[in-house]
Amino acid sequence: MVYHFGGTPYTITGADGNLYFNWAGVSINSNSPNFFSEAGFIDASNSQLSIGGSALNIPVAVSGILGKALVFGVVDTLSVGNGHLHIVVGYDILPT
């Protein structure tokens, strides 16, 4: 994931501190299986690279996620900044 700084850093309001990936239809929160730290990344005054993130290592039943979209979200409020995220997700298609 790459944050391309756009001239004004974002301001983070809130105490959660993470950016999350989860499955469509599931809440974005601290129980999301994969997360990245916001601080020093999305609020930086220069472009940043984040590789891998942190996984909670929570098993997820394949039957519960088949055909669902992967979504990205944030619990805290981001304001006043500009820039954009470039997110690359690698995956495998598993036989059913």
C-alpha positions, 0 to 999 in steps of 0.5 A: 500500500502506498500513500502518495502525499498531495501537499497537505497531511491528513489529520487523524481524529480518534483513538483507534489508530488503524486502517483495516481490510475486511469482507463486505458486509462485516464491520470495519473495526479492531476485530478486522483480520488485517490492519495497518497503522495510520500514524506516521503513514496517512498523516505523514508530510511525504509519500509512504510505503507500507508492506504487509500490515499486521494480521490478527491470525483469526481463522475465517471459514472459507464458506463465509467469504466466498464471492464477497468483496474485500473492503478497506476502511478506517474507524477514526476520522481523517480530515483536511488532507489530500493525497491518495492510496494505491493498494495492491492486493495479491490473491489466489483463487481456491478450488471449491 
